[in-house]
């Protein structure tokens, strides 16, 4: 979807969730959080990959919320995760923040649930079958 958006000249940015959080944390420490949030806001489509693969500390969840809230109803955001929405409390360590993030993410959302084997393991599985 991101490639299709970029081909249609939509400004698109792809980033892993952990890298995004690290950039926001660093910007906050350097007193340039607003500038970094504006950086991520400017893209029509922001793709945040691997949400929930690593736990997000409570203060970091607040930074993530600020970004999601800033983009809410103004820009498109794609999130990839293998975490059930009901389990995001465990990822963010704060049910209030988790619910606020989910509220903004799921409002107007199109949720695509993909099942099946990993495409990364596809080659291995084919070799194993032979």
HUDA-V32884 format. One record per backbone hydrogen bond with DSSP energy under -1.0 kcal/mol. CO is the residue of the C=O (numbers start at 1). NH is the residue of the N-H. If there is no record, write none. Layout:
((CO:NH) (CO:NH))
This chain:
((1:5) (2:6) (3:7) (4:8) (5:10) (6:9) (11:45) (13:47) (15:49) (16:20) (17:21) (18:22) (19:23) (20:24) (21:25) (22:26) (23:27) (24:28) (25:29) (26:30) (27:32) (28:31) (32:36) (33:37) (34:38) (35:39) (36:40) (37:41) (38:42) (44:76) (45:13) (46:78) (47:15) (48:80) (49:17) (50:53) (57:61) (58:62) (59:63) (60:64) (61:65) (62:66) (63:67) (64:68) (65:69) (66:70) (67:71) (68:72) (71:74) (71:75) (76:46) (78:48) (80:51) (84:87) (85:88) (87:90) (88:92) (89:93) (91:56) (94:98) (95:99) (96:100) (97:101) (98:102) (99:103) (100:104) (101:105) (102:106) (103:107) (106:109) (121:125) (122:126) (123:127) (124:128) (125:129) (126:130))
